[in-house]
Amino acid sequence: MDNEFSIGTDDFTEFNLTQGPPSLTTFEFWPSLGLIAFQLFLATVGITCKCLIINHVLFHAPKERPINKLILIDQVNLIQIQSQIKIMKNIIHAR
């Protein structure tokens, strides 16, 4: 074959990359489903942690500390910004 070459004792073979690697061009159901489930699990953990932080600052933390108000504003703004980004993505994709 004319597309084989070697460097020292190692032999290499050229191959066509125009079709892309098989793992990216074929949809494998179970690994993809596992990846989606793992991402949903991580998203659920993240949202739950944000809700627990907000709950703790609202109901259990001392009210006179200004840092608690800053944490509350930060966590609530993060949730609002993330929801606004999702809404904007939906609007852009709907066009």
N, C-alpha and C positions, 0 to 999 in steps of 0.2 A: 504494500500500500504506500502511496506517495505522501500521505499526510501523517506518517509516523516519523518521529525524530527522537534523538536521545542526547542526553547530557551526561557524560561520564558513564556510569553503569545504570542510570535510571532511564527507562523508556517512557515516552509520553505520546499520546495520540490526540490529534486535534479533533474537535467535534463542532458541529454547527450550533451556534447559539441563537439563531433567528427564531426558533420556536420557543425558546425560554426553557427554564428548568421544569421538569414534569410536576414537581410539587406545587408550583405556582400556577400552572396552566390547567390542572385538573382539580375539580372540586371533590374533596374527600369528605364525606358526610360526617362521620363520627369524630374525627379530629377537629373539624370546624365547629361541630356542636359542642364539643368539650371546651374549646377556646371561648366560644360565646358564653357558655355557662360560667366559666371562670371569670370572665370580664363582668358579667352580671353580678356574680358573687362579690367581686371587689367593689363595684359601684354601690351595692347594697350596704356593704360594710362602711364605705365612706360616708354615705348619706346618714346611716345610723349613728356614726360617730359625731357628725355635725349636729344631729338632733339631740344627742345626749349632752353635748357641750352647751347648746342653747338652753336645754332644760335645766342643766345644773346652774348656769349663770342666772337664769330667770327666777328659779325657785329656791335654790339652796345656798348660793354664794352671798356673802355680805353685800348689802345694797350701797354702803357708803364708799366702797372702793371704786375709784374711777377706771382702773384697769379692767374691771368686770364689764363696765359699760362699753369699753373699747373692744373687748373680746366679743361681746354680743353683737355690736354693730358690724364687726368684721365677718363673723360667721353668717349673719343674716344677709349681708351684702354679697358674700360669695354665692349663696344659694340663689339670690336674685339675678346676679350676673350670669350664672350658669344657665338658668332658665331663659333669660333673654337671648343668650347665644343660641340655644336650641330653637327658640321661636324664629330667630333671624335665619338660621340655616333652613328651617322648614319653608320659610317664605321664599328664600332664594331658590331652593330646589323645586318649588311649585311653579316657578315661571317657566 
